[in-house]
Amino acid sequence: MTATDPLPPGSTIGILGGGQLGRMLALAAARLGMKTHVYCPDALSPAFEVTPHKTVAAYDDEAALASFADAVDVVTYEFENVPARTAEFIAARVPLRPGARALAVSQDRLEEKGFLSDSGVPVAPYRPVYSLDDLEAALAELGTPAVLKTTRLGYDGKGQRIIRTINEAAAAFEALEPRPLVLEAFIGFDKEISVIAAGSAKGEVVSFEPSENVHRDHILKTSTVPASISPALAAKAADAARRIVGALDYVGVMGIEFFVLAGGEDLLVNEIAPRVHNSGHWTEAVCVTDQFEQHIRAVVYWPLGDVTRTADVVMENLIGYEVDSIVDLLGSGVRPHLYGKTEARPGRKMGHVNRVGAQTGRK
């Protein structure tokens, strides 16, 4: 068997990361007759509950990583902040899909924006910021308001500050580290959408249709499909996804977030995530092949699946103590998915529900 031959049922997929996305990947793999082995430093990881094969060790524990690599046929990951050295160590021993380059690009906002621009994909105007002088010069060019962000480890609104006037520059600069930072022009967008795309080993790219996303306190709250956008804009989003996946020689599922600009005819890429994505959870309930099965198919070199949608749907995240009301949320057309986390706390994603056939107001 060569490295590009389809893996047979019974093969073992290694998953770096033990959160809810790893849990859902393991469940999807089981449906295809695959075994999974989850590697995560947190002994209470929810993914450990759905597979008997696990390693609890730090991401820089090379002895544990080597043993893990020897026990699996292919490795994937459920979050984009896997350390680069970990990815390189694994990739030298067993196929890593998606590859290490996708991690490197997505882990650094400056590198990500440069990559997207070079790929012909539109992004918001931005400038690198190494010093307060750089920040003041960038603000003079891009104007205010603007958004100052860390280049690494920002998510769910963390690691960023809105600068509304030049007088706020110094405080924002001092509040964020490590440096460099990146300053982005503030975009007056109409709505946010995302596309879940998948790349195969043969260079095929298949995209689910866009979802329309609403955030609350910087955390995704709902994803609605169909999105209230034109077919032309949906085609632009799919083309951008194809360019990004192709430029990375990407194997697996990727989430791509967009800002739809005022007027609804143009869009900008906000960020990419080299993994299955929260805004793709709607696919579980209404697609022939959901995003989790699609990712497993890709990384074991099976043909990509049919992404046909069979009904309208609204996915809603259950955040923090909202999960305590799960029984009250169950009704006609509601499909729940809880993540098995032991403790609810503010801002923590505890599960989601898909409301199938929900009245979306879309045409």
Order of alpha helices (4+ residues) and beta strands (2+ residues): beta-alpha-beta-beta-alpha-beta-alpha-alpha-alpha-beta-alpha-beta-beta-alpha-beta-beta-beta-beta-beta-alpha-beta-beta-alpha-alpha-beta-alpha-beta-beta
